[in-house]
């Protein structure tokens, strides 16, 4: 049983101007990890749905998921997704209550693992690795200007 409502993500507090006036972490204290440049190969073979999740996670979360410290958790989660797909097919064919409970437990484990990997705004905020921050007009103009210089136009 939880003790009240979950805390509001830091991104949302900053967007609203911190209406509760509680102390928030300094924006400069966010820890940056080395971003993965290429999708690593899974350490163990995955089936179709596990491989799809593997590819999606590295495509979305390469900035905060580590190819060293998070590798085993991510691999296990992808294997669970493969297992879930196989178990779901059996549940749909047999309507066995015990298998259905096993499927729901597996669902909970997958959600827990995805949460540990930072796949909700509050999880990313708790991990201190990401905040959604809108670009300022100055940042947009500087980025556009830098792009023109790279293209050779002055």
Residue, then its C-alpha position, 0 to 999 in steps of 0.5 A: x500500500x502506498x503512502x499517498x500520491x506519487x511525487x510529481x516529476x521535476x520536469x512538471x514542477x519546473x514547467x509549472x513554476x514549482x507551485x509547492x515551493x519545495x527545494x528542487x535539484x539544481x539543473x546543473x547537478x544532472x549527471x550525464x552519461x556517455x551516450x551509446x553511439x551504436x546499438x550494441x548486440x544483445x549478449x544472448x539471443x533474443x526472439x522477435x519481440x525481445x529484439x524489437x524492444x532491445x532496438x526501441x530502447x537503444x533508439x529512445x534511451x541511449x542517453x541514459x541507459x548504459x551499455x555496461x551497467x544496465x546491460x543485464x537488466x535490459x537483456x533480462x527484460x527483453x527475454x521476459x518480453x519474449x517469454x510473455x509473448x509465448x505465454x500469452x499465446x498459450x493463455x489465449x489458447x487454453x484459458x488456464x487460470x494459473x497461466x493467466x496469473x503467471x502472465x500478469x505476474x510477468x507483466x508486473x516484472x516487465x513494468x518494474x524493470x522498465x521503470x528501473x531503466x527509467x521509462x517514465x518521467x518520474x523514474x528519469x527524474x528520480x534517476x537524475x538523468x533527464x529532464x524535458x526542457x524546451x529550447x529557448x529562442x536564443x538556443x534555437x537561433x544559435x542552432x540554426x545559425x550554426x547549421x547555416x555555417x556548416x552548410x557553407x552559407x553565411 
